Structures are given as C-alpha cells and as structure tokens.
Amino acid sequence: MNLGPFELPNVAGVGVAVARPVGLFVAPMAGVTDRPFRVLCRRLGAHHAVSEMVTSRRELWTSLKTSRRADHAGEPGPVAVQIAGVDPAEMADAARYNVDRGAQIVDINMGCPAKKVCNAWAGSALMRDEDLAVRIVEAVVAACAPRGVPVTLKMRTGWCARHRNALAIARRAEAAGVALLAIHGRTREQGYGGSAEYETIAAVKAALRIPVVANGDIDSPAKARDVLVRTGADALMIGRAALGRPWIFGDIAHFLATGTLRPPPTVAQVRSWLVAHLHDHYALYGEHTGVRSARKHIGWAVAALPGGEAFRQRMNRIETCDAQLRAVGDWFDELAARHHLLPLHATAAANDGLAERCA
Ligand SMILES: Cc1cc2nc3c(=O)[nH]c(=O)nc-3n(C[C@H](O)[C@H](O)[C@H](O)COP(=O)(O)O)c2cc1C
C-alpha cells in the first residue's frame, strides 16, 4: 500500500477468501501506544503504527507528557503522529511542529470520543461540523504537502445513528488531499458500546480511491477475515485486542496467508517480549513513572493466564523497576515450568473496562 513516498508492508491474503494484500495497523490508543508499545507491535507483525494523539494546543507541547509522545528515537519508520484539535491554523502549526520533530506521516484524530477532547469539539465531535472538519483537513494538508508528508484521517461512522456522515466527510477529505482513511465502525454517540458495524465502512471503501482501513472489534484471525470480506478494506486496524496480546498481528497475518491458525506462542517467547518491552518502557518513563505505567501492560499480559489476577494484584504493590522485572521474570519462569505453550484461558476479560478510559 502506498502512502505518499512510503510503501507500507502488507500480507498477501491468499489463504482465506481475501485474495489481495492487506495491511495490519495498531490503533492509536492514548496512554497505551507509546513508542515502546508501537515498536513491540511492529516487531510482532503490525505493518503500521500511529502515535497516541498529540494536542494542537501550543502551550502543552513542552509538557513532559506531550514531549514523551513526540519522542520517536529509534522507532522504525515511517513515523506517524496523530494530532487532535479544533482550530485549523493551530492544527496546521501542530502538524509542522511534529514534522520538525520526526513525523513522516500526520494523522488527524476525528475518532476518539474522549470527553476531554470532545468538550473542546475535537476528536469525533468534529464530525458534527463537516465544514470545520474539512477546513482542518485542508489546513493540515497545506502544511504537510510542501514537506512531502502524507496526511491520514481517523474517524467514526458519524456523530450518532441519525447522522452517519462518514461517507460525506470521507469524500470531501479525499478531495482535500487525505492519503488514507481509517474508520472505527461506531458512531461517536455509541462510545464503545454495542458492536461495530461494517456496512458504513464498506460504503466508504466503495466510494473512495484512497486506501480505507477498517477498525472496531477485530479480536481474532477469523474476525479479521470476516471484516475484510464485509468491507473490502485495504487494511485492518486493531486496538484493544492487541493489549497483552501484541502477537495478534502475526496470528492474523499467518491466517490470511495460509488459512490455518498457528499455535499460541511459547511462555518463554512471551516472557522475552514482555521483558524487552519493560526495558524500553522504563527507558522512556524513568523509574518513578515507569514502574507505575508498566503495571497496566503487565496486567494485560497475565490477565488471561492461570493465576494472572493474583499476580497482578501482588505486582501492583511493587515500587521499583528492578523488583518488577524480577517478579515478572520469576512468574513466567514458574509458568514455563508447567506449560510450554501459553495456556490462555480467557481473552476478552483482559480488556474489560478499558474503553471507558477513552469514553
Ligand atoms: C484506551 C484507549 C485509548 C484510545 N485513544 C485513542 C486516540 O488517542 N486516538 C484515536 O484516534 N483513537 C483512540 N482510541 C480508539 C482506538 O484507536 C480504536 O478506534 C478503538 O479502540 C476501536 O478499535 P478496537 O475495537 O480494535 O479497540 C482509543 C481507544 C482506547 C481503548
């Protein structure tokens, strides 16, 4: 798939009813898809990763949180940064600022329903004002085009069930120069409730020439195939199902390429991926924040495993990176003594309640 000067990798979907190349993207998730997590997902099969959203509000750019989000050191390219805001000129400035700091692709957030974002009419709330949404797209494209930086857009199916205007916005965004569109199959009003629908995504895909990415509730290789068949999308974007299970990208790629499911990873593999992720995580956040913010990743990694909940509670009381690493290593070593392959007993429970963080 071409995105401006970049050719994104993909999997040749020849095995299961999808005879076309398909990209697998990790969804942007604030508080989750920082650089260490994006690197991990790419290593385990994701073809593209977009950063957590960076605000367009200039006064916040130098905050520790925003500068960490804009830190792309060592990230495999192309580096894609998501920006969120409500003012076309500010959004154009934010695009330029991030391009100066290494962004090679700029993604506009019209998908996140977070209250903090939507009170200011940003994120998916922008879908209520089509003209403003398009002015933002035009301003960001005008800022990025002279630098050869493609602009992508992430949106929902509409504001609410009566205003499913994704198609109208998508057409205007394509005309304004957007290079790729990702759609989460829910309205803003739905938050994360109910189920994603894929008919609107299919309609957008049929109407546009640029690549369209389907997103929402894709949590298994079979679901990935179904969504590809139902939408005709060029790529899939996966969010919550990758938490604690970042190898899902490889699972889906294997299934699309061969038509068969591969076995779960070994306990030893998962241990080594998690330990490497923790080292990267501590290096970005430092001891005090790192040990705390790593807890959620460890919690997701063990949630579907026997004894995982008891370990999570114990691990949450550990206060240093060294002790946390040791506890994780020992726990997985004990699990490896009993199991060669990862003994998953539940998958969905791991992500319960997560959506509220962005709702
Ligand atoms: C914790 C969390 C944070 C999120 N943050 C963002 C964000 O910063 N930008 C964005 O466009 N979408 C954000 N989303 C929405 C996801 O990118 C994705 O569209 C949504 O989770 C649906 O995909 P899934 O069913 O595969 O999780 C977030 C979702 C979650 C669960």
The ligand as a Tripos MOL2 file, in Angstrom:
@<TRIPOS>MOLECULE
LIG
   31    33     1     0     0
SMALL
NO_CHARGES

@<TRIPOS>ATOM
      1 C1         -7.5140    3.2730   25.8810 C.3       1 LIG1
      2 C2         -7.8770    3.7590   24.5170 C.ar      1 LIG1
      3 C3         -7.3400    4.9550   24.0520 C.ar      1 LIG1
      4 C4         -7.6610    5.4270   22.7710 C.ar      1 LIG1
      5 N1         -7.0540    6.5670   22.3070 N.ar      1 LIG1
      6 C5         -7.2800    6.9760   21.0280 C.ar      1 LIG1
      7 C6         -6.5560    8.0900   20.4840 C.ar      1 LIG1
      8 O1         -5.6960    8.7000   21.1230 O.2       1 LIG1
      9 N2         -6.8320    8.4290   19.1920 N.ar      1 LIG1
     10 C7         -7.7680    7.7730   18.4310 C.ar      1 LIG1
     11 O2         -7.9880    8.1200   17.2690 O.2       1 LIG1
     12 N3         -8.4540    6.7130   18.9270 N.ar      1 LIG1
     13 C8         -8.2160    6.3020   20.1930 C.ar      1 LIG1
     14 N4         -8.8570    5.1930   20.6690 N.ar      1 LIG1
     15 C9         -9.7490    4.4370   19.7680 C.3       1 LIG1
     16 C10        -8.9740    3.2860   19.0670 C.3       1 LIG1
     17 O3         -7.9820    3.8020   18.2040 O.3       1 LIG1
     18 C11        -9.9320    2.3860   18.2580 C.3       1 LIG1
     19 O4        -10.5560    3.1730   17.2710 O.3       1 LIG1
     20 C12       -10.9980    1.7330   19.1170 C.3       1 LIG1
     21 O5        -10.4460    1.1840   20.3030 O.3       1 LIG1
     22 C13       -11.7360    0.6250   18.3490 C.3       1 LIG1
     23 O6        -10.8470   -0.3950   17.9420 O.3       1 LIG1
     24 P1        -10.7500   -1.8180   18.7410 P.3       1 LIG1
     25 O7        -12.1420   -2.3690   18.8290 O.co2     1 LIG1
     26 O8         -9.8270   -2.6410   17.9120 O.co2     1 LIG1
     27 O9        -10.2120   -1.4940   20.1150 O.co2     1 LIG1
     28 C14        -8.5700    4.7140   21.9470 C.ar      1 LIG1
     29 C15        -9.1170    3.5220   22.4340 C.ar      1 LIG1
     30 C16        -8.7980    3.0360   23.6900 C.ar      1 LIG1
     31 C17        -9.3870    1.7370   24.1520 C.3       1 LIG1
@<TRIPOS>BOND
     1     1     2 1
     2     2     3 ar
     3     2    30 ar
     4     3     4 ar
     5     4     5 ar
     6     4    28 ar
     7     5     6 ar
     8     6     7 ar
     9     6    13 1
    10     7     8 2
    11     7     9 ar
    12     9    10 ar
    13    10    11 2
    14    10    12 ar
    15    12    13 ar
    16    13    14 ar
    17    14    15 1
    18    14    28 ar
    19    15    16 1
    20    16    17 1
    21    16    18 1
    22    18    19 1
    23    18    20 1
    24    20    21 1
    25    20    22 1
    26    22    23 1
    27    23    24 1
    28    24    25 2
    29    24    26 1
    30    24    27 1
    31    28    29 ar
    32    29    30 ar
    33    30    31 1
@<TRIPOS>SUBSTRUCTURE
     1 LIG1         1 GROUP 0 **** ****
